[in-house]
Amino acid sequence: MSVISQIATGFFNNLTNKEEELYIERIEKCRSCKLLKKDNIFGEMCNSDLYINPKTEETSLVKKPGFVNGCGCVLRSKTRVKDAHCPIARW
């Protein structure tokens, strides 16, 4: 599934409350992640301005070896797409 298809599916699933169990399972993991940020408009998001080392959970504002940045996605939608993946492989 293409990224555009995933985004469209995620927003549709969010609007229609589909994949609620998948959302609940995944959002719990996101809420314990240092990449989580809260946006006044979109709600919980994966912070694309922050980098994290998946092994040590150290964060950085600049890219370092072994660090991955957040995807910037709206988590209420992305977590409802079966084919979507966390950038640091938490789900």
C-alpha positions as CSV (number, residue, x, y, z in Angstrom):
1,M,0.0,0.0,0.0
2,S,1.4,3.4,-1.0
3,V,2.0,6.1,1.6
4,I,-0.8,8.2,0.1
5,S,-3.2,5.2,0.3
6,Q,-2.2,4.7,3.9
7,I,-2.9,8.3,4.8
8,A,-6.3,8.2,3.1
9,T,-7.2,4.9,4.8
10,G,-6.0,6.2,8.2
11,F,-8.1,9.3,8.0
12,F,-11.1,7.4,6.7
13,N,-10.7,4.8,9.5
14,N,-10.4,7.6,12.1
15,L,-13.5,9.4,10.9
16,T,-15.6,6.2,10.9
17,N,-14.0,4.7,14.1
18,K,-12.7,1.6,12.3
19,E,-9.8,-0.4,13.6
20,E,-10.5,0.8,17.1
21,E,-8.8,-2.2,18.8
22,L,-5.7,-1.7,16.6
23,Y,-5.6,2.0,17.5
24,I,-5.8,1.3,21.2
25,E,-3.1,-1.4,21.1
26,R,-0.7,0.9,19.1
27,I,-1.4,4.2,20.7
28,E,-0.5,2.9,24.1
29,K,3.0,2.2,22.8
30,C,3.2,5.6,21.1
31,R,2.2,7.3,24.4
32,S,5.3,5.8,26.1
33,C,7.6,7.1,23.3
34,K,9.7,10.2,23.5
35,L,8.8,11.0,19.9
36,L,5.2,11.7,20.9
37,K,4.1,15.3,20.7
38,K,0.7,16.9,21.1
39,D,-0.5,19.3,18.5
40,N,-3.4,21.7,19.1
41,I,-5.1,20.9,15.8
42,F,-4.1,17.3,15.0
43,G,-3.7,15.8,18.5
44,E,-1.0,13.2,19.1
45,M,1.7,13.1,16.5
46,C,5.0,11.5,15.9
47,N,7.5,14.3,16.2
48,S,9.4,14.7,12.9
49,D,11.7,17.4,14.4
50,L,13.2,14.9,16.9
51,Y,15.6,12.0,16.5
52,I,15.7,8.9,18.7
53,N,18.1,6.0,19.1
54,P,15.7,3.0,19.2
55,K,18.1,1.0,21.3
56,T,18.9,3.5,24.1
57,E,15.9,5.9,23.6
58,E,18.3,8.8,23.8
59,T,16.8,11.8,21.8
60,S,18.5,14.5,19.8
61,L,17.5,17.6,17.8
62,V,20.2,16.7,15.2
63,K,20.7,13.4,13.3
64,K,23.4,11.1,14.8
65,P,24.5,7.7,13.8
66,G,21.9,5.1,14.9
67,F,19.2,7.7,15.4
68,V,15.9,7.8,13.5
69,N,13.6,10.7,13.2
70,G,9.8,10.6,13.8
71,C,7.5,10.3,10.8
72,G,5.4,13.3,11.5
73,C,2.1,11.4,11.2
74,V,-1.2,12.0,13.0
75,L,-1.3,9.0,15.2
76,R,-5.0,8.8,15.6
77,S,-5.1,7.9,11.9
78,K,-1.8,6.1,11.3
79,T,-2.3,3.6,14.1
80,R,-5.5,2.5,12.5
81,V,-3.8,1.2,9.3
82,K,-2.8,-2.4,9.4
83,D,0.0,-1.9,6.8
84,A,1.5,1.2,8.6
85,H,4.6,0.8,10.7
86,C,6.3,2.8,13.5
87,P,9.6,4.4,12.4
88,I,11.3,2.8,15.4
89,A,9.6,-0.6,15.1
90,R,7.5,-0.4,18.3
91,W,4.6,-1.8,16.3
